[in-house]
Amino acid sequence: MPDRPENAFTRRLFLARAGQGLAAAGAFAAMARRGFAQPQVPDPPGRKVGWAVVGLGSLAINQILPAFAKCEKSRVVALVSGHPDKAAKLAARYGVDPKRIYNYENYDTLADNPEVDVVYVVLPNSMHAEYTVRAHRAGKHVLSEKPMATSVADGQAMIEAARKAGKKLMVAYRCRYEPFNKEMIRMAREQELGPVKAVIADHGFNIGDPTQWRLKKAMAGGGSLMDIGIYSLQAARYITGEEPVEINAFLYSTPGDVRFQEVEEMINFQLRFPSGALANCTSSYGYSGQNHYRVVATKGWFELEPATSYTGLRMHVRRNGATEDRDLPQRDHFALEMDHMSECVMEGKEPLTPGEEGVRDLRLMGAIYEAARTGKTVKV
């Protein structure tokens, strides 16, 4: 038998390779059926809404500015800061034109920059109202960090400024936009484990530098409640989908601790909802490692721990005597909330967390402080 060249393509070889191809195709089909389909190539980016970030503190530097790289609909085009050197370095890092760096004196000239559609106010709580109102007067939409203000009156002034300008106002309740908290809401609203009977929500960390603005009542509006207690309050509200009708509360500060001369260290509050569901919530600046909420229903419970951290959220579901983990995509909270705002701007939609949502929290936090001060149940 004569020798064949090594690259000769015989009928037997053809059939063998065809069989391999069919087997591979079958394997890919089986993988697709099991959820292992090949990843989809994302669409190229379309128009992106231009953002100005106001206040270049830790949150802006470590979370917000890096999040723009993960945004589909948002881009940073301007910075506002009282520290020109810091702003120049960040502008170079994130590709912002140095001519688009502003300070608090020329802030109103944002009106002359058509590239800026949305202003993200990332300043101490007491400054949110002023810089939101000024941004609206400059013809810009606004995303304000939470809490939106330190008083109901200031919150209402922000809403009125947005109305007069015909612009959108959104409060940065980032957890409303990320997959784990959205799944908790879905499970509660669809009564996957039966009607919700109770929500237990705890947030706390051991605050450091006693000179920081969060410990100054004039700048923060209050202590741990205004900062991290709002996460517990929000969780109770968005899980139940209801507004509380009665509130009780207790607060405590360690005697002699220089950090808590103006604001409370710890507060515990209870909420009663129209359905009969109860919530027990805490916030503290005096202990470490609390970032959790659990929803107790008639057929089991489900929880997040950590619940509101920037990363690493974990979900557990208890039913039929067994506890299971529920895995969901870990997404950048800030990118999600900014893209939501950008989408609302582009499509003329109302934000999920508008200014009115922020005012509701301000009213409820005022009622919590009143209940703690008087020792009486406050009806709301």
Secondary structure as GFF3:
##gff-version 3
##sequence-region A 1 380
A	DSSP	alpha_helix	11	33	.	.	.	ID=ss1
A	DSSP	beta_strand	49	54	.	.	.	ID=ss2
A	DSSP	alpha_helix	58	59	.	.	.	ID=ss3
A	DSSP	pi_helix	60	64	.	.	.	ID=ss4
A	DSSP	alpha_helix	65	67	.	.	.	ID=ss5
A	DSSP	three_ten_helix	68	70	.	.	.	ID=ss6
A	DSSP	beta_strand	74	80	.	.	.	ID=ss7
A	DSSP	alpha_helix	84	94	.	.	.	ID=ss8
A	DSSP	three_ten_helix	98	100	.	.	.	ID=ss9
A	DSSP	beta_strand	101	102	.	.	.	ID=ss10
A	DSSP	three_ten_helix	107	112	.	.	.	ID=ss11
A	DSSP	beta_strand	118	121	.	.	.	ID=ss12
A	DSSP	three_ten_helix	125	127	.	.	.	ID=ss13
A	DSSP	alpha_helix	128	137	.	.	.	ID=ss14
A	DSSP	beta_strand	141	144	.	.	.	ID=ss15
A	DSSP	alpha_helix	152	165	.	.	.	ID=ss16
A	DSSP	beta_strand	169	171	.	.	.	ID=ss17
A	DSSP	three_ten_helix	174	177	.	.	.	ID=ss18
A	DSSP	alpha_helix	179	189	.	.	.	ID=ss19
A	DSSP	beta_strand	196	204	.	.	.	ID=ss20
A	DSSP	three_ten_helix	213	215	.	.	.	ID=ss21
A	DSSP	alpha_helix	217	220	.	.	.	ID=ss22
A	DSSP	alpha_helix	224	224	.	.	.	ID=ss23
A	DSSP	pi_helix	225	229	.	.	.	ID=ss24
A	DSSP	alpha_helix	230	240	.	.	.	ID=ss25
A	DSSP	beta_strand	246	252	.	.	.	ID=ss26
A	DSSP	three_ten_helix	258	260	.	.	.	ID=ss27
A	DSSP	beta_strand	266	272	.	.	.	ID=ss28
A	DSSP	beta_strand	278	284	.	.	.	ID=ss29
A	DSSP	beta_strand	290	297	.	.	.	ID=ss30
A	DSSP	beta_strand	300	304	.	.	.	ID=ss31
A	DSSP	beta_strand	315	319	.	.	.	ID=ss32
A	DSSP	beta_strand	322	326	.	.	.	ID=ss33
A	DSSP	alpha_helix	333	347	.	.	.	ID=ss34
A	DSSP	alpha_helix	355	374	.	.	.	ID=ss35
A	DSSP	beta_strand	378	379	.	.	.	ID=ss36
###
